[in-house]
Amino acid sequence: MNLHRTTGKPDWESIKVSQHNGFQKVAAATNGIITPANVITVIGLGIVIYGLILILNQQYWWGLILLAVGRLLDIVDGVVANSTGTKSPLGELMDAAVDKIGTLLTIIVLFIAASEQWWAILLILIPQLITPFVTLYKKKKNVEIHPTRQGKLSMATAWVGIVGLFVMKATEGASFAPALSVIVFGFVIVSFILGVYALWQYATDRT
């Protein structure tokens, strides 16, 4: 799993200006705002939002497809940042912020569409709500918070659970619904456990 994680400064600052590739030149000129990964991150959020609009209009399957595409781009952006040498603290922050925004918006829509599964939604939501407070606390202590593998896995399983809850809503009454619910709730619980572990890592990280 490729993490959009930096060492505290942009990639392009560690090499000579004359050796910058095209992407690094643009990144340096825009203070790290315009990079291939940041563009992908923003596009991914836009796709997620449009997918949520479709879901609110009960176009579940098209909405879910767009959600899947948007979340896939969240994986791609880290790979692109690494391959183009344009990782930066700003990109890392944007990646994390967009990740949280997309997740929270999706959970809000999930509450609207499938409120009967409130307990599962809360299990997904709780780690996402606590993480920003831990991050702010650590920043006050001058400790940087970086994405962790467990955090990414928690988010990945959370999204499987979220999509699964939408699918459960779209297939209510189907013969396979009971088996599907067991699988989905399993992912939700695993996501919660990983999320709590990731929070513990963030809270105890002193680097």
N, C-alpha and C positions, 0 to 999 in steps of 0.2 A: 504494500500500500504506500503510494508516494504522497508524503505529507508536504503541504505548502508551508514549509518551515524554514526560517532563516537563522543566521548566526548573529543577528543583531544589526546588520547593515546590508544594503542592497548588494546583489551579486556584482553589479558593474563597478562598484567602488573598489573592489579588490583587484582590479586589473587596470592596465594603462588605457587611457582614452583612445589611443591609436589602435588598440586591439579590440575595441567594442564592436560587436556585430550590429546589424541594423536595428534589431529589437532593443538592444541595450542603449543605442544612441537615442531612440525615441523615449525610452523609459527615463534616461538621465535628463533629457530636455524637459520632460513633464513632471519631474520629481517623483517618478514611479507611479504616476496616475494612469498613464496609458501604456499598458503592457498586454501581450496576447492573453495571458492568464486572467487579468482583470476584465478584459472584454468578454471572455468566455464566462466568467463568474456572473457578470451583469446579465448577459443573455440567458444564462441558466435560470436566474431569478425571474426574469420576464416570462420565460416558458412555464415555470411553475405557477406564477400568478394567473396566466391565461388558462392553464389546466384547472385551477381552482374555480375560476369563473364558470367553466364548462360543467364542473361537478355541481356547483350551486344550481345550475340549470338542468340538473339530473342527466347530463350527458356523461355518465360515469366512465364509460370505456375510453372515449377520446380524452377525457380529463386525466385518467390514470396513465394513458400513454404519454401525455405531455409531462406529467409529474415524473415518470420514469426517465424521460429524456433530460429534463431539467436536473434531476439528481445525478444522472450519469455525467453531466458536464461538471458537477462539483468534484468528481474524481479526475476528470480530464484536465481541469485547470492546474492542478498540482504538477501533473506530468509535463504540461506545456511550460509552466514556469521554470521547471528544472531543466528541460531540454533547450530552452532559449536563453538560459542564464539570466533570467529576470526576476528571480525571487527577491522579495524585499519585505521589510516590516509592514509597510502599507498594504502590500498584497496579501500578506498573512492576516492582517487585521480585517481587510475587506472579505477575504474568504470565510473567516469565522463569523463576521457580522451577517453576511448574506446567508450563510448556512443557518444561523439562528432565526433570521427574519423569515426565511422560507419555511422553516419548520414550524414556527409559531403561527404564521398565517394558515398553514395547512391544518394545524391542530384546531384553530378557531373554526375553520370550515368543517372539520370533522365533528366538532361539538354540535354544529348546526345540523349536519346531515345524519349523524348517528349518536345522538345524545344518550341513547339507552346503554351504550357501552362506556359510560362516563368513567368507570373505575380504571379501565384499560387506558383510556385517554389520559387520565391523571398520572398514571405510572410513566407514560411517555413524557408528559409535560414537566413533571417535578424536577428532574435533573437539568432540563433546559432553562428553567426559571432560576435555579440556584446558581448555575455557572456564571452568569454575568456579575452577580454579587461577589463571588469568590475572586473573579478576575479583577474587579475594582479594588477589593481589599488587598490583593497581592500587589497591584500597581502602587497603592499607597505605601507599601513596604518596599517599593522599588525592585520588585521581583517580576520579571516578564513571564507571562503565561504562553506556552506554546502548545499547538495541537499535539495530542498523543495518539498512539495507535489504538488504545482502549477507547478513547473519546470518539475516534473515527468509527470504530467497530460498533460502539453504542449508537451512534447516529445512523449507521447503515442498517442495523437491526431495527432501530426505531422506525426507519422509513419502510422497511418490509412490513412491520406491524401496522403502520399507518395505511399503507396501500392495501394490506389484508383486510383492515376494518372497512375500508371503502368497498372492497370486493364483496365482503360479507353483506353490506348494505345493498349492493347491486344484485346479489343472488339470493336474497331472502326467500325461504321456502323451497330451495333446491334440495335434492336428495343428499348432496354432499356437504350441505351447510354445517352439520355438526362436526364432521371431521375437519373441515376448513377452520372452524372456530378454535378447535384445539391447537392447530398449527399456529394460527395467528396469535392467540394468547400466549403461546410458548415464546414466540419472538418478542412480544411485548415485555414479558417477564425478564428474558435474557437482556433486552435493551436496558431495562431499569437497573439490573445488577451491574452491567458494564458502565452505565452512567454514574452510578454511585461510586464505583471504583475509580473512574476517571476524575470525579470530583475530589476524591481523596488524594489522587496524584497531584492535581492542581493545587490543593491546599497545602501539601507538604513539599512541593517543588521549591527549591531555594536557588535555582540557577537563573 
